[in-house]
Amino acid sequence: MATAMIEKTLASQIPDPTVLLALEPQELAWIVLEYLKAQVSENKLGRESFIHTDTVQDYPRDSWDAILGALSEAWSWLEREILIAHRPREREGWVFITRRGASLRTRNEFETFLKAKLLPKEFLHRVIADKAWPLFIRGEYDTAVFQSFKEVEVSVRTASGYPPTDIGVPLMRKAFNVQTGPLSDRAAPEGERQALSDLFAGAVGSYKNPSSHRHIALDPPEAAEMIMLASHLLKIVDSRLRAPKDRQ
């Protein structure tokens, strides 16, 4: 595999310079990482030796500067994500493939790494981390969003002591009712209590209900934002359960 990569060169992986230049740094970074892994000689594992005209000589000459700039961006991205790092006891610019970089053996593993960066598991409520995060990583974005807000609904119902027949937006309005809701904060100003009711009702109505009735086309950043919102709502429910009795 390594020999094939060396024989093919960068241009054989992405023959069209316009395609290469259209890639985002993180997209081009996988090609660069593969290329670096394939090098037998450590002399290739240096920024100056890689971002050099020798690397781009198979492309039209008038595109060299732009391509070298794109490669420099991809290299910087790899360094930032600690997929490559400064080689100990060497002058600046020489690198090695880190343990993290070496662990990404396939494009699928690299893409999973990118998705996980959008939705860091350690920041999520434990229920979302267990039940929705794996769906997100597999690319099942609408299912992950639905599962996240389903957990919000279940958590609110359980915390409020309501029966399974209480669902959706009416459940949120009931649980966070300014006057009678068991999850409403009695010590907070009435406007804030109403705002919290609106937040829960709006989130469930906007993100859980549509996903339960039809397929929703979501891109990864969109889905990640929705899932993080659900995670935050679950943390609010937890905080209401821990609140002193005079605030319940």
C-alpha positions as CSV (number, residue, x, y, z in Angstrom):
1,M,0.0,0.0,0.0
2,A,2.8,2.4,0.9
3,T,4.7,1.7,-2.3
4,A,1.5,2.3,-4.3
5,M,1.0,5.7,-2.7
6,I,4.6,6.7,-3.5
7,E,4.3,5.6,-7.1
8,K,1.0,7.4,-7.6
9,T,2.1,10.7,-6.1
10,L,-0.2,13.4,-4.9
11,A,-1.3,14.3,-8.4
12,S,-2.4,10.8,-9.1
13,Q,-4.6,10.9,-6.0
14,I,-6.2,14.2,-7.1
15,P,-5.3,14.8,-10.8
16,D,-7.4,17.9,-11.2
17,P,-5.9,21.0,-9.4
18,T,-9.3,22.7,-9.3
19,V,-10.7,19.7,-7.3
20,L,-7.7,19.9,-4.9
21,L,-8.2,23.6,-4.4
22,A,-11.9,23.1,-3.7
23,L,-11.2,20.9,-0.7
24,E,-11.4,22.3,2.8
25,P,-8.2,21.9,4.8
26,Q,-9.6,19.0,6.8
27,E,-10.6,17.2,3.6
28,L,-7.2,17.6,2.0
29,A,-5.6,16.7,5.3
30,W,-6.5,13.0,4.9
31,I,-4.7,12.9,1.5
32,V,-1.7,14.5,3.1
33,L,-1.7,12.2,6.1
34,E,-1.9,9.1,3.8
35,Y,0.9,10.5,1.7
36,L,3.1,11.1,4.7
37,K,2.4,7.6,6.1
38,A,3.4,6.1,2.8
39,Q,6.9,7.7,2.8
40,V,9.7,5.3,3.5
41,S,12.3,8.1,4.0
42,E,11.8,10.3,7.0
43,N,13.3,13.1,4.9
44,K,9.8,13.5,3.4
45,L,8.3,14.1,6.9
46,G,9.3,17.8,7.0
47,R,7.2,20.8,6.2
48,E,9.7,22.4,3.9
49,S,10.4,19.2,2.0
50,F,6.7,18.4,1.6
51,I,5.4,21.9,0.8
52,H,7.9,22.2,-2.1
53,T,7.7,22.4,-5.9
54,D,8.8,18.7,-6.1
55,T,5.5,17.7,-4.5
56,V,3.4,19.6,-7.0
57,Q,5.5,19.3,-10.2
58,D,2.9,17.1,-11.9
59,Y,0.4,19.9,-11.8
60,P,0.2,22.9,-14.2
61,R,2.9,25.4,-13.2
62,D,0.5,28.2,-12.9
63,S,-1.3,26.4,-10.1
64,W,1.7,25.6,-8.0
65,D,1.5,28.5,-5.6
66,A,-2.2,28.0,-4.9
67,I,-1.7,24.2,-4.4
68,L,1.3,24.8,-2.1
69,G,-0.9,27.2,-0.1
70,A,-3.6,24.6,0.2
71,L,-1.1,21.9,1.3
72,S,0.3,24.3,3.9
73,E,-3.3,24.8,5.3
74,A,-3.8,21.0,5.4
75,W,-0.4,20.5,7.2
76,S,-1.3,23.1,9.8
77,W,-4.7,21.4,10.4
78,L,-2.9,18.0,11.0
79,E,-0.6,19.7,13.5
80,R,-3.5,21.4,15.3
81,E,-5.3,18.1,15.6
82,I,-2.1,16.4,16.8
83,L,-2.1,13.9,13.9
84,I,1.5,14.9,13.2
85,A,3.9,16.5,15.7
86,H,7.4,17.9,16.0
87,R,10.0,15.2,15.9
88,P,11.9,15.2,19.2
89,R,15.6,16.3,19.0
90,E,15.1,17.6,15.4
91,R,15.0,21.1,14.2
92,E,11.7,22.8,13.7
93,G,9.6,21.6,10.8
94,W,10.4,17.9,11.0
95,V,7.5,15.8,12.2
96,F,6.4,12.2,12.9
97,I,3.0,10.6,12.7
98,T,1.5,10.7,16.2
99,R,-0.3,7.8,17.9
100,R,-3.6,9.5,17.1
101,G,-2.6,9.9,13.4
102,A,-1.4,6.3,13.2
103,S,-4.7,5.1,14.7
104,L,-6.7,6.5,11.7
105,R,-6.1,3.7,9.3
106,T,-8.9,4.2,6.8
107,R,-10.9,7.1,5.3
108,N,-13.9,5.9,7.3
109,E,-12.0,6.1,10.5
110,F,-10.8,9.6,9.6
111,E,-14.4,10.7,8.8
112,T,-15.6,9.3,12.1
113,F,-12.8,11.4,13.8
114,L,-14.1,14.5,12.0
115,K,-17.7,13.8,13.1
116,A,-16.7,13.3,16.7
117,K,-15.0,16.7,16.6
118,L,-18.4,18.3,15.7
119,L,-20.0,16.6,18.7
120,P,-17.5,15.9,21.5
121,K,-18.9,13.0,23.5
122,E,-17.4,14.2,26.8
123,F,-19.5,17.4,26.7
124,L,-22.8,15.6,26.4
125,H,-25.3,14.6,29.0
126,R,-24.6,10.9,29.8
127,V,-28.0,9.8,28.3
128,I,-27.3,11.6,25.0
129,A,-23.7,10.2,24.9
130,D,-25.0,6.7,25.4
131,K,-28.0,6.7,23.1
132,A,-27.7,9.5,20.4
133,W,-24.0,10.0,19.9
134,P,-23.4,6.6,18.4
135,L,-26.2,7.3,15.9
136,F,-24.6,10.6,15.0
137,I,-21.2,9.0,14.4
138,R,-22.8,6.4,12.1
139,G,-24.3,9.3,10.0
140,E,-28.0,8.6,11.1
141,Y,-28.5,12.3,11.8
142,D,-32.3,12.6,11.8
143,T,-32.6,9.5,14.0
144,A,-29.9,10.9,16.4
145,V,-31.9,14.1,16.7
146,F,-35.2,12.3,17.3
147,Q,-33.6,10.1,19.9
148,S,-32.1,13.1,21.7
149,F,-35.4,14.9,22.0
150,K,-37.2,11.7,22.9
151,E,-34.9,11.5,25.9
152,V,-35.8,15.0,26.8
153,E,-39.5,14.1,26.7
154,V,-38.9,11.0,28.8
155,S,-36.8,12.8,31.3
156,V,-39.3,15.7,31.7
157,R,-42.2,13.2,32.1
158,T,-40.3,11.1,34.7
159,A,-39.1,14.1,36.7
160,S,-42.6,15.5,36.8
161,G,-44.3,12.3,37.8
162,Y,-46.7,12.3,34.8
163,P,-48.2,9.2,33.1
164,P,-47.0,8.0,29.6
165,T,-50.1,9.6,28.0
166,D,-48.5,13.1,28.6
167,I,-46.4,13.7,25.5
168,G,-44.8,16.4,23.3
169,V,-45.4,20.1,23.6
170,P,-48.4,19.8,26.0
171,L,-46.2,17.9,28.4
172,M,-43.6,20.6,28.3
173,R,-46.2,23.3,28.9
174,K,-47.6,21.3,31.8
175,A,-44.2,20.5,33.4
176,F,-42.9,24.1,33.2
177,N,-46.2,25.9,33.8
178,V,-45.4,29.2,35.5
179,Q,-47.9,28.6,38.3
180,T,-48.3,24.8,38.7
181,G,-45.4,23.1,36.8
182,P,-43.3,20.8,39.0
183,L,-40.2,21.8,37.1
184,S,-40.8,25.5,37.2
185,D,-38.3,27.5,39.4
186,R,-40.5,29.2,42.0
187,A,-37.6,31.5,42.9
188,A,-37.1,32.8,39.3
189,P,-38.9,35.8,38.0
190,E,-42.2,34.9,36.2
191,G,-40.8,36.0,32.8
192,E,-37.8,33.7,33.1
193,R,-40.1,30.8,34.1
194,Q,-42.2,31.5,31.0
195,A,-39.1,31.7,28.9
196,L,-38.0,28.2,30.1
197,S,-41.4,26.8,29.3
198,D,-41.2,28.3,25.9
199,L,-37.7,26.9,25.4
200,F,-38.7,23.3,26.2
201,A,-41.9,23.5,24.2
202,G,-40.3,25.1,21.2
203,A,-37.4,22.6,21.1
204,V,-39.6,19.6,21.3
205,G,-42.1,21.0,18.9
206,S,-39.4,22.0,16.4
207,Y,-37.0,19.1,16.6
208,K,-38.7,16.0,18.0
209,N,-42.1,16.2,16.4
210,P,-41.1,16.6,12.8
211,S,-38.5,13.8,13.1
212,S,-41.1,11.4,14.4
213,H,-43.4,12.0,11.3
214,R,-41.0,12.2,8.4
215,H,-37.4,12.0,7.2
216,I,-35.6,15.2,7.8
217,A,-32.5,16.0,5.7
218,L,-29.8,17.3,8.1
219,D,-26.2,18.0,7.6
220,P,-23.7,17.0,10.4
221,P,-23.2,20.5,11.9
222,E,-27.0,21.1,12.0
223,A,-27.6,17.8,13.7
224,A,-24.8,18.4,16.2
225,E,-26.3,21.7,17.2
226,M,-29.7,20.2,17.8
227,I,-28.2,17.3,19.8
228,M,-26.2,19.7,22.0
229,L,-29.4,21.6,22.6
230,A,-31.2,18.4,23.8
231,S,-28.2,17.7,26.0
232,H,-28.4,21.1,27.6
233,L,-32.2,20.6,28.2
234,L,-31.5,17.3,30.0
235,K,-29.0,19.1,32.2
236,I,-31.6,21.7,33.1
237,V,-34.0,18.9,34.1
238,D,-31.3,17.4,36.3
239,S,-30.6,20.7,37.9
240,R,-34.3,21.2,38.7
241,L,-34.4,17.8,40.4
242,R,-31.4,18.8,42.5
243,A,-33.0,22.2,43.4
244,P,-33.9,23.0,47.0
245,K,-37.6,22.3,47.9
246,D,-38.4,26.0,48.1
247,R,-37.4,26.4,44.4
248,Q,-39.5,23.5,43.2
